[in-house]
Amino acid sequence: MVDLGIARVGLAICYDHAIPELFRTLSLKGAQIIFILSAVPKGFEYLLNLRARARAQDNQLFIAHVNRVGKDGDIQFCGLSKMVNPKGEVIAEASDTQEEALIGACEFDIIIKERK
């Protein structure tokens, strides 16, 4: 956990998005947004999309899933970095073919509203 003053942030990497207990623990420790850094290859986009939305909705918090894009050797990465709100709705999504800066607004009061 990292307290940035404006938000409490949890961190996860790659396959961690498949482990709901990690996100529950970070949520119970006060995370308002969890950043997931990953390198999901093409063909597995459905897992990135499903799990980012599920982890956000499961715990009623924001998810910022930052995924690699482009090619490295024979591996093509799927990109599609995204921000997901506590309802599980994608509020911003990046390209699947090129690097981009993704900007999305996190209204943290929605966390309390969703949890009620």
C-alpha positions in Angstrom: 0.0 0.0 0.0 1.1 3.5 -0.8 -0.6 6.6 0.6 -0.3 9.4 -1.9 -2.2 11.9 0.2 -5.0 12.1 -2.4 -5.5 8.4 -2.5 -4.5 5.1 -1.0 -3.0 2.9 -3.8 -2.4 -0.8 -3.9 -0.1 -2.5 -6.4 -0.3 -5.8 -8.3 1.5 -7.4 -11.2 0.5 -9.4 -14.2 -1.1 -12.7 -13.1 -2.0 -11.3 -9.7 -5.3 -10.1 -11.4 -6.4 -13.8 -11.3 -6.1 -13.9 -7.4 -9.2 -12.3 -5.9 -7.9 -12.6 -2.4 -5.0 -10.2 -3.0 -7.5 -7.5 -4.1 -9.7 -8.2 -1.2 -6.8 -7.8 1.2 -5.7 -4.5 -0.4 -9.3 -3.3 -0.3 -9.6 -4.2 3.4 -6.3 -2.3 4.0 -7.9 0.8 2.6 -7.0 0.8 -1.1 -9.1 3.1 -3.2 -7.3 2.4 -6.5 -5.2 -0.6 -7.4 -2.6 -0.4 -10.2 -2.0 -3.7 -12.1 1.1 -3.7 -14.3 1.1 -6.5 -16.8 2.3 -8.0 -20.1 -0.8 -9.8 -21.4 -0.2 -11.1 -24.9 -2.6 -11.1 -27.8 -5.2 -13.9 -27.6 -5.7 -13.3 -23.8 -7.5 -9.9 -24.0 -10.6 -11.5 -22.6 -8.8 -12.2 -19.3 -7.5 -8.6 -19.0 -11.0 -7.3 -19.7 -12.9 -9.7 -17.5 -10.5 -9.6 -14.5 -10.0 -5.8 -14.4 -13.7 -5.3 -14.3 -14.4 -8.1 -11.8 -11.7 -7.0 -9.4 -13.0 -3.4 -9.4 -16.6 -4.5 -8.9 -15.8 -7.3 -6.4 -14.2 -4.7 -4.1 -15.9 -1.5 -5.1 -12.7 0.4 -5.9 -10.9 1.7 -9.0 -8.6 -0.4 -11.1 -5.9 1.0 -13.3 -4.7 -1.9 -15.5 -1.5 -0.9 -17.3 -0.7 -3.5 -20.0 2.2 -3.7 -22.4 1.6 -3.0 -26.0 3.6 -3.8 -29.2 5.9 -6.7 -30.1 8.9 -8.3 -28.4 10.4 -11.0 -30.5 7.6 -13.4 -31.4 5.2 -12.1 -28.7 2.6 -9.5 -29.6 1.1 -7.8 -26.5 -2.5 -6.7 -26.5 -2.3 -3.3 -25.0 -5.8 -2.2 -23.9 -4.7 -0.6 -20.7 -7.8 0.6 -18.9 -9.3 2.3 -15.9 -12.4 0.7 -14.3 -14.7 2.3 -11.7 -16.2 0.6 -8.6 -19.3 -0.5 -10.6 -17.0 -2.5 -12.9 -17.5 0.0 -15.8 -14.6 0.8 -18.1 -14.1 4.6 -17.8 -11.0 4.9 -20.0 -9.3 2.5 -22.4 -6.1 2.7 -24.4 -5.3 1.4 -27.9 -4.5 -2.3 -28.6 -1.7 -1.3 -31.1 0.2 1.7 -29.9 1.5 3.3 -26.7 -0.7 6.0 -25.2 -1.1 8.1 -22.1 -4.4 7.1 -20.5 -6.2 9.7 -18.4 -9.3 9.0 -16.3 -10.9 10.8 -13.4 -11.4 8.8 -10.1 -14.2 10.3 -8.1 -13.4 8.5 -4.8 -16.8 9.3 -3.2 -18.4 6.7 -5.5 -16.5 4.0 -3.5 -18.5 4.8 -0.3 -21.7 5.0 -2.3 -21.2 1.6 -4.0 -20.2 0.0 -0.7 -23.5 1.1 0.9 
